[in-house]
């Protein structure tokens, strides 16, 4: 049995309504709760959180699934605050998320970022963008052919590596504001869940069919 923590990083601000990320969040929760093979805990930044409880969730989880929109090329500010608070509270052997930056005074130039304590766990990241895919992939476009993961989200991935987490998959949903086929994007995400996190029907499901 695997423990799954699902985090929706969206929160209300300006004109953002968060419908797409809520759809991803709900789809993810429904997928894992459709079987007895997984245990699920969730966090929705919009609803608030208790910092110490969130530290416990990170320690409990085998896989963390982050859903976040991208605002001004990074995370929503309350989601960033959440990470600042929770990761800071998770410092030390007694808390169990990370113990140091991994370096030694004898050679402080090496081993930075090796003090995480969450080894053996992994994470999935979904990001939703107003930018089209071509802004990253086409020559002379805005991001100069630098990918999402090596560009805007490189710091986010570094944060997770710092904790000892391994990236399982980074999924990008482009042009969500103007030209996206939302049904197709949700369908492709569901296909990813079915492939990476297979579920067995419960006895109730069998009876229903």
TIVOVEX-989869 format. One line per field, with one value per atom (N, C-alpha, C): residue in one letter; atom name; x, z, y. Coordinates in nm, 3 decimals, padded with zeros to 5 digits, m for minus. Example, Ala and Ser with C-alpha at 12.3 -4.5 7.8 and 13.67 -1.06 7.14 Angstrom:
<bapas>
resn = (A_A_A_S_S_S)
name = (N_CA_C_N_CA_C)
X = (01.319_01.230_01.320_01.285_01.367_01.290)
Z = (00.780_00.780_00.780_00.708_00.714_00.787)
Y = (m00.569_m00.450_m00.330_m00.225_m00.106_00.003)
</bapas>
This chain:
<bapas>
resn = (X_X_X_X_X_X_X_X_X_X_X_X_X_X_X_X_X_X_X_X_X_X_X_X_X_X_X_X_X_X_X_X_X_X_X_X_X_X_X_X_X_X_X_X_X_X_X_X_X_X_X_X_X_X_X_X_X_X_X_X_X_X_X_X_X_X_X_X_X_X_X_X_X_X_X_X_X_X_X_X_X_X_X_X_X_X_X_X_X_X_X_X_X_X_X_X_X_X_X_X_X_X_X_X_X_X_X_X_X_X_X_X_X_X_X_X_X_X_X_X_X_X_X_X_X_X_X_X_X_X_X_X_X_X_X_X_X_X_X_X_X_X_X_X_X_X_X_X_X_X_X_X_X_X_X_X_X_X_X_X_X_X_X_X_X_X_X_X_X_X_X_X_X_X_X_X_X_X_X_X_X_X_X_X_X_X_X_X_X_X_X_X_X_X_X_X_X_X_X_X_X_X_X_X_X_X_X_X_X_X_X_X_X_X_X_X_X_X_X_X_X_X_X_X_X_X_X_X_X_X_X_X_X_X_X_X_X_X_X_X_X_X_X_X_X_X_X_X_X_X_X_X_X_X_X_X_X_X_X_X_X_X_X_X_X_X_X_X_X_X_X_X_X_X_X_X_X_X_X_X_X_X_X_X_X_X_X_X_X_X_X_X_X_X_X_X_X_X_X_X_X_X_X_X_X_X_X_X_X_X_X_X_X_X_X_X_X_X_X_X_X_X_X_X_X_X_X_X_X_X_X_X_X_X_X_X_X_X_X_X_X_X_X_X_X_X_X_X_X_X_X_X_X_X_X_X_X_X_X_X_X_X_X_X_X_X_X_X_X_X_X_X_X_X_X_X_X_X_X_X_X_X_X_X_X_X_X_X_X_X_X_X_X_X_X_X_X_X_X_X_X_X_X_X_X_X_X_X_X_X_X_X_X_X_X_X_X_X_X_X_X_X_X_X_X_X_X_X_X_X_X_X_X_X_X_X_X_X_X_X_X_X_X_X_X_X_X_X_X_X_X_X_X_X_X_X_X_X_X_X_X_X_X_X_X_X_X_X_X_X_X_X_X_X_X_X_X_X_X_X_X_X_X_X_X_X_X_X_X_X_X_X_X_X_X_X_X_X_X_X_X_X_X_X_X_X_X_X_X_X_X_X_X_X_X_X_X_X_X_X_X_X_X_X_X_X_X_X_X_X_X_X_X_X_X_X_X_X_X_X_X_X_X_X_X_X_X_X_X_X_X_X_X_X_X_X_X_X_X_X_X_X_X_X_X_X_X_X_X_X_X_X_X_X_X_X_X_X_X_X_X_X_X_X_X_X_X_X_X_X_X_X_X_X_X_X_X_X_X_X_X_X_X_X_X_X_X_X_X_X_X_X_X_X_X_X_X_X_X_X_X_X_X_X_X_X_X)
name = (N_CA_C_N_CA_C_N_CA_C_N_CA_C_N_CA_C_N_CA_C_N_CA_C_N_CA_C_N_CA_C_N_CA_C_N_CA_C_N_CA_C_N_CA_C_N_CA_C_N_CA_C_N_CA_C_N_CA_C_N_CA_C_N_CA_C_N_CA_C_N_CA_C_N_CA_C_N_CA_C_N_CA_C_N_CA_C_N_CA_C_N_CA_C_N_CA_C_N_CA_C_N_CA_C_N_CA_C_N_CA_C_N_CA_C_N_CA_C_N_CA_C_N_CA_C_N_CA_C_N_CA_C_N_CA_C_N_CA_C_N_CA_C_N_CA_C_N_CA_C_N_CA_C_N_CA_C_N_CA_C_N_CA_C_N_CA_C_N_CA_C_N_CA_C_N_CA_C_N_CA_C_N_CA_C_N_CA_C_N_CA_C_N_CA_C_N_CA_C_N_CA_C_N_CA_C_N_CA_C_N_CA_C_N_CA_C_N_CA_C_N_CA_C_N_CA_C_N_CA_C_N_CA_C_N_CA_C_N_CA_C_N_CA_C_N_CA_C_N_CA_C_N_CA_C_N_CA_C_N_CA_C_N_CA_C_N_CA_C_N_CA_C_N_CA_C_N_CA_C_N_CA_C_N_CA_C_N_CA_C_N_CA_C_N_CA_C_N_CA_C_N_CA_C_N_CA_C_N_CA_C_N_CA_C_N_CA_C_N_CA_C_N_CA_C_N_CA_C_N_CA_C_N_CA_C_N_CA_C_N_CA_C_N_CA_C_N_CA_C_N_CA_C_N_CA_C_N_CA_C_N_CA_C_N_CA_C_N_CA_C_N_CA_C_N_CA_C_N_CA_C_N_CA_C_N_CA_C_N_CA_C_N_CA_C_N_CA_C_N_CA_C_N_CA_C_N_CA_C_N_CA_C_N_CA_C_N_CA_C_N_CA_C_N_CA_C_N_CA_C_N_CA_C_N_CA_C_N_CA_C_N_CA_C_N_CA_C_N_CA_C_N_CA_C_N_CA_C_N_CA_C_N_CA_C_N_CA_C_N_CA_C_N_CA_C_N_CA_C_N_CA_C_N_CA_C_N_CA_C_N_CA_C_N_CA_C_N_CA_C_N_CA_C_N_CA_C_N_CA_C_N_CA_C_N_CA_C_N_CA_C_N_CA_C_N_CA_C_N_CA_C_N_CA_C_N_CA_C_N_CA_C_N_CA_C_N_CA_C_N_CA_C_N_CA_C_N_CA_C_N_CA_C_N_CA_C_N_CA_C_N_CA_C_N_CA_C_N_CA_C_N_CA_C_N_CA_C_N_CA_C_N_CA_C_N_CA_C_N_CA_C_N_CA_C_N_CA_C_N_CA_C_N_CA_C_N_CA_C_N_CA_C_N_CA_C_N_CA_C_N_CA_C_N_CA_C_N_CA_C_N_CA_C_N_CA_C_N_CA_C_N_CA_C_N_CA_C_N_CA_C_N_CA_C_N_CA_C_N_CA_C_N_CA_C_N_CA_C_N_CA_C_N_CA_C_N_CA_C_N_CA_C_N_CA_C_N_CA_C_N_CA_C_N_CA_C_N_CA_C_N_CA_C_N_CA_C_N_CA_C_N_CA_C_N_CA_C_N_CA_C)
X = (00.085_00.000_00.088_00.056_00.133_00.056_00.132_00.075_00.095_m00.013_m00.011_m00.055_00.029_m00.006_m00.031_m00.149_m00.186_m00.198_m00.125_m00.124_m00.174_m00.275_m00.321_m00.266_m00.169_m00.102_m00.179_m00.292_m00.369_m00.432_m00.444_m00.528_m00.587_m00.693_m00.761_m00.674_m00.673_m00.600_m00.638_m00.669_m00.704_m00.814_m00.793_m00.897_m00.888_m00.785_m00.765_m00.874_m00.935_m01.040_m00.997_m00.885_m00.827_m00.904_m00.989_m01.075_m00.994_m00.895_m00.819_m00.741_m00.673_m00.598_m00.690_m00.808_m00.903_m00.950_m00.965_m01.003_m00.893_m00.767_m00.656_m00.654_m00.670_m00.670_m00.781_m00.901_m01.016_m00.997_m00.945_m00.923_m00.819_m00.714_m00.609_m00.665_m00.738_m00.795_m00.890_m00.974_m01.069_m00.997_m00.890_m00.815_m00.762_m00.698_m00.635_m00.736_m00.847_m00.948_m01.042_m01.021_m01.106_m01.063_m00.956_m00.901_m00.849_m00.830_m00.772_m00.619_m00.561_m00.416_m00.341_m00.412_m00.347_m00.420_m00.342_m00.397_m00.370_m00.465_m00.457_m00.473_m00.386_m00.404_m00.392_m00.458_m00.460_m00.433_m00.385_m00.368_m00.413_m00.499_m00.539_m00.500_m00.407_m00.354_m00.466_m00.564_m00.676_m00.750_m00.752_m00.827_m00.746_m00.616_m00.533_m00.471_m00.382_m00.308_m00.244_m00.208_m00.130_00.011_00.110_00.247_00.298_00.280_00.332_00.262_00.134_00.063_00.116_00.155_00.209_00.345_00.427_00.554_00.527_00.430_00.393_00.347_00.275_00.229_00.346_00.445_00.563_00.636_00.647_00.714_00.633_00.503_00.411_00.408_00.416_00.392_00.504_00.465_00.559_00.574_00.464_00.463_00.387_00.445_00.379_00.344_00.219_00.173_00.137_00.217_00.195_00.118_00.010_m00.060_m00.049_00.002_00.011_m00.003_m00.076_m00.067_00.064_00.103_00.222_00.178_00.217_00.187_00.319_00.331_00.455_00.578_00.569_00.682_00.723_00.638_00.669_00.541_00.558_00.446_00.359_00.231_00.147_00.210_00.198_00.276_00.239_00.114_00.079_00.130_00.143_00.204_00.353_00.418_00.559_00.575_00.484_00.488_00.470_00.378_00.357_00.487_00.555_00.680_00.786_00.798_00.894_00.866_00.741_00.705_00.723_00.675_00.679_00.821_00.898_01.035_01.122_01.099_01.173_01.138_01.009_00.965_01.013_01.047_01.090_01.237_01.309_01.453_01.487_01.587_01.641_01.604_01.684_01.658_01.524_01.484_01.357_01.238_01.255_01.145_01.152_01.272_01.289_01.284_01.279_01.276_01.416_01.496_01.633_01.714_01.844_01.926_02.036_02.076_02.180_02.182_02.274_02.288_02.382_02.435_02.513_02.663_02.708_02.851_02.929_03.061_03.153_03.255_03.294_03.388_03.522_03.558_03.687_03.691_03.577_03.570_03.433_03.410_03.276_03.226_03.308_03.268_03.191_03.187_03.122_03.009_02.925_02.816_02.701_02.696_02.581_02.451_02.351_02.218_02.203_02.288_02.281_02.237_02.178_02.136_01.990_01.920_01.779_01.759_01.642_01.612_01.493_01.446_01.326_01.362_01.476_01.518_01.423_01.406_01.313_01.172_01.148_01.019_01.031_00.919_00.924_00.811_00.813_00.710_00.674_00.553_00.501_00.466_00.499_00.464_00.380_00.263_00.190_00.190_00.218_00.214_00.123_00.046_m00.043_00.000_00.003_00.062_m00.035_m00.026_m00.085_00.003_00.134_00.227_00.201_00.215_00.205_00.334_00.327_00.446_00.558_00.519_00.618_00.704_00.655_00.735_00.861_00.857_00.973_01.053_00.988_01.052_01.100_01.044_01.078_01.194_01.284_01.394_01.342_01.410_01.381_01.250_01.183_01.066_01.109_01.011_01.038_01.142_01.132_01.221_01.349_01.371_01.498_01.532_01.429_01.445_01.494_01.469_01.496_01.367_01.372_01.251_01.196_01.073_01.011_01.097_01.142_01.214_01.355_01.418_01.552_01.551_01.433_01.418_01.337_01.210_01.131_01.117_01.109_01.085_01.211_01.328_01.452_01.470_01.432_01.443_01.349_01.229_01.134_01.188_01.244_01.303_01.424_01.503_01.615_01.570_01.462_01.406_01.374_01.311_01.274_01.397_01.496_01.621_01.689_01.683_01.745_01.687_01.558_01.492_01.520_01.575_01.600_01.495_01.398_01.291_01.338_01.285_01.319_01.201_01.228_01.124_01.073_00.943_00.881_00.835_00.770_00.722_00.688_00.722_00.682_00.591_00.466_00.369_00.333_00.334_00.306_00.178_00.094_m00.029_m00.021_m00.003_00.025_m00.102_m00.092_m00.195_m00.333_m00.339_m00.465_m00.564_m00.515_m00.605_m00.678_m00.614_m00.671_m00.709_m00.623_m00.643_m00.643_m00.648_m00.633_m00.758_m00.735_m00.843_m00.843_m00.920_m00.916_m00.953_m01.053_m01.093_m00.980_m00.910_m00.798_m00.684_m00.659_m00.551_m00.584_m00.707_m00.746_m00.743_m00.779_m00.775_m00.631_m00.539_m00.399_m00.343_m00.387_m00.342_m00.397_m00.522_m00.582_m00.506_m00.465_m00.386_m00.253_m00.192_m00.068_m00.092_m00.197_m00.227_m00.250_m00.324_m00.353_m00.226_m00.132_m00.008_00.088_00.105_00.205_00.151_00.022_m00.038_m00.159_m00.135_m00.244_m00.330_m00.458_m00.550_m00.625_m00.655_m00.740_m00.878_m00.980_m01.116_m01.141_m01.211_m01.251_m01.366_m01.398_m01.508_m01.639_m01.656_m01.778_m01.785_m01.670_m01.667_m01.707_m01.657_m01.693_m01.844_m01.899_m02.042_m02.123_m02.073_m02.146_m02.149_m02.049_m02.042_m02.098)
Z = (00.000_00.000_00.000_m00.085_m00.095_m00.036_00.021_00.077_m00.022_m00.055_m00.156_m00.092_m00.103_m00.060_m00.186_m00.194_m00.309_m00.262_m00.327_m00.289_m00.405_m00.379_m00.477_m00.435_m00.513_m00.478_m00.514_m00.583_m00.621_m00.498_m00.502_m00.406_m00.478_m00.424_m00.489_m00.491_m00.604_m00.620_m00.753_m00.751_m00.872_m00.948_m01.078_m01.158_m01.161_m01.099_m01.106_m01.029_m01.095_m01.032_m01.003_m01.060_m01.023_m01.070_m01.170_m01.209_m01.265_m01.347_m01.408_m01.302_m01.212_m01.108_m01.013_m00.987_m00.904_m00.975_m01.107_m01.182_m01.174_m01.187_m01.173_m01.033_m00.934_m00.794_m00.769_m00.812_m00.791_m00.865_m00.987_m01.065_m00.996_m00.945_m00.875_m00.750_m00.671_m00.548_m00.579_m00.680_m00.715_m00.763_m00.838_m00.888_m00.774_m00.677_m00.569_m00.467_m00.454_m00.359_m00.418_m00.546_m00.610_m00.578_m00.500_m00.471_m00.328_m00.279_m00.146_m00.149_m00.268_m00.283_m00.234_m00.213_m00.175_m00.057_00.024_00.125_00.081_00.102_00.047_00.157_00.153_00.231_00.135_00.167_00.075_00.148_00.072_00.119_00.008_00.042_m00.051_00.010_m00.053_00.003_00.030_m00.056_m00.041_00.091_00.141_00.263_00.391_00.377_00.495_00.538_00.636_00.677_00.813_00.877_01.001_00.967_00.995_00.951_01.003_01.130_01.187_01.126_01.098_01.032_00.892_00.824_00.689_00.691_00.790_00.805_00.819_00.901_00.921_00.791_00.709_00.581_00.490_00.485_00.402_00.447_00.578_00.630_00.602_00.603_00.581_00.435_00.344_00.202_00.136_00.045_m00.046_m00.174_m00.217_m00.336_m00.305_m00.346_m00.332_m00.471_m00.491_m00.620_m00.603_m00.666_m00.661_m00.785_m00.764_m00.874_m00.851_m00.950_m00.932_m01.064_m01.061_m01.174_m01.165_m01.274_m01.274_m01.290_m01.191_m01.193_m01.202_m01.303_m01.320_m01.310_m01.380_m01.401_m01.277_m01.175_m01.060_m00.985_m00.863_m00.784_m00.732_m00.708_m00.635_m00.499_m00.455_m00.339_m00.210_m00.192_m00.070_m00.074_m00.192_m00.205_m00.172_m00.219_m00.183_m00.033_00.028_00.173_00.245_00.196_00.253_00.253_00.140_00.131_00.224_00.229_00.321_00.465_00.504_00.642_00.674_00.586_00.614_00.608_00.509_00.498_00.613_00.655_00.771_00.897_00.914_01.032_01.028_00.910_00.896_00.917_00.964_00.983_01.110_01.101_01.217_01.221_01.289_01.299_01.363_01.458_01.527_01.436_01.338_01.245_01.120_01.070_00.973_00.826_00.786_00.644_00.589_00.664_00.623_00.746_00.740_00.859_00.838_00.713_00.683_00.533_00.487_00.342_00.285_00.372_00.327_00.321_00.342_00.325_00.453_00.436_00.546_00.546_00.666_00.676_00.611_00.601_00.542_00.393_00.327_00.184_00.154_00.184_00.173_00.031_m00.068_m00.207_m00.265_m00.195_m00.251_m00.160_m00.218_m00.147_m00.103_m00.158_m00.126_m00.170_m00.087_m00.120_m00.093_m00.009_00.020_00.163_00.228_00.367_00.385_00.275_00.285_00.346_00.408_00.476_00.415_00.300_00.240_00.124_00.131_00.026_00.019_m00.103_m00.124_m00.155_m00.151_m00.185_m00.319_m00.385_m00.512_m00.521_m00.631_m00.648_m00.795_m00.816_m00.948_m00.943_m01.050_m01.059_m01.183_m01.166_m01.282_m01.273_m01.386_m01.394_m01.507_m01.486_m01.591_m01.626_m01.756_m01.810_m01.901_m01.899_m02.006_m02.131_m02.114_m02.226_m02.311_m02.444_m02.530_m02.525_m02.568_m02.568_m02.653_m02.762_m02.851_m02.785_m02.679_m02.609_m02.550_m02.526_m02.471_m02.579_m02.683_m02.777_m02.907_m02.946_m03.075_m03.064_m03.162_m03.162_m03.160_m03.084_m03.077_m03.007_m02.949_m02.869_m02.725_m02.639_m02.511_m02.424_m02.411_m02.320_m02.387_m02.514_m02.582_m02.579_m02.600_m02.606_m02.474_m02.364_m02.231_m02.178_m02.137_m02.098_m01.965_m01.937_m01.808_m01.692_m01.702_m01.590_m01.572_m01.681_m01.671_m01.656_m01.672_m01.662_m01.540_m01.559_m01.448_m01.328_m01.350_m01.239_m01.188_m01.232_m01.187_m01.036_m00.981_m00.837_m00.759_m00.812_m00.747_m00.743_m00.854_m00.858_m00.765_m00.759_m00.666_m00.522_m00.487_m00.352_m00.316_m00.409_m00.383_m00.375_m00.463_m00.454_m00.320_m00.274_m00.146_m00.032_m00.041_00.061_00.042_m00.072_m00.101_m00.189_m00.237_m00.321_m00.465_m00.531_m00.671_m00.760_m00.870_m00.964_m01.038_m01.030_m01.105_m01.242_m01.244_m01.371_m01.353_m01.454_m01.461_m01.583_m01.559_m01.667_m01.682_m01.805_m01.832_m01.914_m01.875_m01.949_m01.996_m02.128_m02.186_m02.235_m02.246_m02.311_m02.252_m02.121_m02.055_m02.061_m02.059_m02.053_m02.184_m02.298_m02.424_m02.522_m02.540_m02.651_m02.614_m02.488_m02.447_m02.478_m02.507_m02.512_m02.374_m02.283_m02.144_m02.130_m02.204_m02.194_m02.236_m02.341_m02.388_m02.287_m02.225_m02.127_m02.002_m01.957_m01.843_m01.879_m02.001_m02.045_m02.048_m02.097_m02.101_m01.960_m01.867_m01.729_m01.667_m01.695_m01.646_m01.700_m01.825_m01.885_m01.812_m01.775_m01.698_m01.564_m01.494_m01.365_m01.383_m01.485_m01.508_m01.538_m01.605_m01.642_m01.524_m01.452_m01.344_m01.211_m01.190_m01.062_m01.090_m01.125_m01.158_m01.035_m01.058_m00.949_m00.977_m00.871_m00.880_m00.830_m00.897_m00.854_m00.717_m00.633_m00.503_m00.521_m00.416_m00.424_m00.457_m00.407_m00.438_m00.586_m00.647_m00.790_m00.869_m00.827_m00.896_m00.887_m00.769_m00.751_m00.837_m00.852_m00.930_m01.078_m01.123_m01.264_m01.289)
Y = (m00.120_00.000_00.124_00.221_00.343_00.461_00.554_00.676_00.790_00.858_00.963_01.095_01.197_01.332_01.416_01.476_01.560_01.705_01.794_01.934_02.019_02.099_02.198_02.334_02.384_02.509_02.634_02.620_02.738_02.803_02.935_03.009_03.129_03.184_03.294_03.419_03.486_03.611_03.672_03.801_03.873_03.797_03.773_03.709_03.558_03.502_03.357_03.283_03.185_03.105_02.961_02.919_02.789_02.667_02.682_02.569_02.451_02.481_02.372_02.295_02.364_02.294_02.219_02.273_02.200_02.073_02.080_01.960_01.854_01.896_01.802_01.742_01.827_01.783_01.681_01.714_01.624_01.493_01.499_01.379_01.290_01.352_01.276_01.209_01.284_01.229_01.114_01.131_01.025_00.900_00.918_00.803_00.718_00.781_00.705_00.653_00.722_00.677_00.572_00.538_00.438_00.296_00.281_00.149_00.145_00.024_00.009_00.002_00.019_00.008_00.131_00.242_00.367_00.431_00.501_00.590_00.733_00.821_00.956_01.060_01.160_01.282_01.400_01.508_01.622_01.752_01.849_01.986_02.079_02.173_02.277_02.411_02.479_02.604_02.704_02.707_02.800_02.778_02.655_02.624_02.642_02.672_02.687_02.555_02.562_02.442_02.466_02.356_02.360_02.313_02.396_02.369_02.235_02.207_02.082_01.961_01.972_01.863_01.839_01.946_01.932_01.863_01.892_01.820_01.671_01.637_01.496_01.432_01.505_01.451_01.419_01.506_01.481_01.354_01.337_01.218_01.092_01.104_00.991_00.948_01.043_01.017_00.936_00.848_00.784_00.865_00.924_01.009_01.137_01.250_01.380_01.429_01.465_01.516_01.662_01.747_01.892_01.936_02.010_02.076_02.227_02.299_02.443_02.518_02.629_02.721_02.797_02.861_02.946_03.090_03.171_03.314_03.390_03.473_03.551_03.461_03.349_03.258_03.179_03.174_03.089_03.055_03.006_02.957_03.071_03.044_03.140_03.172_03.296_03.340_03.268_03.229_03.155_03.012_02.956_02.824_02.832_02.937_02.958_02.977_03.052_03.070_02.937_02.856_02.722_02.643_02.639_02.565_02.623_02.755_02.817_02.776_02.779_02.747_02.599_02.513_02.370_02.316_02.355_02.306_02.357_02.480_02.532_02.454_02.427_02.351_02.206_02.156_02.017_01.995_02.098_02.086_02.007_01.919_01.849_01.703_01.623_01.480_01.450_01.534_01.509_01.539_01.628_01.660_01.573_01.544_01.439_01.473_01.602_01.634_01.661_01.733_01.759_01.798_01.774_01.794_01.897_01.921_02.019_02.041_02.126_02.140_02.034_01.947_01.833_01.855_01.978_02.006_01.979_01.969_01.947_02.060_02.106_02.218_02.187_02.059_02.024_02.054_02.044_02.076_02.132_02.260_02.317_02.341_02.310_02.331_02.214_02.102_01.983_01.934_01.851_01.782_01.873_01.995_02.081_02.013_02.023_01.968_01.821_01.765_01.621_01.592_01.690_01.671_01.638_01.606_01.570_01.433_01.413_01.288_01.214_01.261_01.200_01.107_01.043_00.951_00.831_00.780_00.669_00.714_00.845_00.902_00.975_00.999_01.071_01.172_01.247_01.350_01.366_01.413_01.449_01.597_01.667_01.809_01.833_01.899_01.950_02.102_02.164_02.310_02.351_02.455_02.507_02.649_02.675_02.798_02.872_03.004_03.083_03.074_03.061_03.054_02.931_02.942_02.825_02.744_02.620_02.535_02.595_02.661_02.721_02.827_02.889_02.989_02.929_02.798_02.727_02.654_02.610_02.517_02.582_02.695_02.754_02.853_02.855_02.952_03.095_03.178_03.322_03.355_03.254_03.284_03.314_03.342_03.408_03.337_03.205_03.133_03.082_03.120_03.090_02.941_02.858_02.712_02.651_02.719_02.663_02.603_02.479_02.407_02.457_02.419_02.450_02.400_02.275_02.214_02.269_02.309_02.366_02.518_02.576_02.719_02.760_02.803_02.856_02.762_02.631_02.539_02.472_02.516_02.453_02.467_02.580_02.599_02.509_02.486_02.398_02.255_02.211_02.077_02.070_02.177_02.179_02.166_02.231_02.221_02.077_02.006_01.867_01.776_01.799_01.722_01.748_01.871_01.908_01.825_01.793_01.711_01.562_01.525_01.384_01.320_01.398_01.344_01.327_01.226_01.198_01.236_01.304_01.342_01.219_01.196_01.087_01.137_01.254_01.309_01.457_01.534_01.674_01.690_01.728_01.743_01.890_01.936_02.076_02.089_02.182_02.211_02.355_02.370_02.500_02.570_02.702_02.784_02.762_02.739_02.705_02.821_02.943_03.059_03.085_03.056_03.101_02.989_02.891_02.799_02.652_02.621_02.480_02.399_02.272_02.172_02.107_02.161_02.118_01.971_01.927_01.787_01.695_01.731_01.649_01.650_01.764_01.772_01.689_01.695_01.613_01.465_01.434_01.294_01.243_01.326_01.283_01.267_01.350_01.336_01.208_01.178_01.054_00.933_00.939_00.831_00.815_00.926_00.919_00.849_00.885_00.822_00.671_00.635_00.494_00.415_00.478_00.410_00.399_00.508_00.512_00.461_00.476_00.437_00.350_00.228_00.137_00.111_00.097_00.069_m00.060_m00.130_m00.249_m00.213_m00.263_m00.236_m00.297_m00.226_m00.279_m00.376_m00.449_m00.545_m00.475_m00.353_m00.280_m00.247_m00.216_m00.190_m00.312_m00.428_m00.550_m00.576_m00.553_m00.575_m00.481_m00.357_m00.259_m00.294_m00.370_m00.406_m00.546)
</bapas>
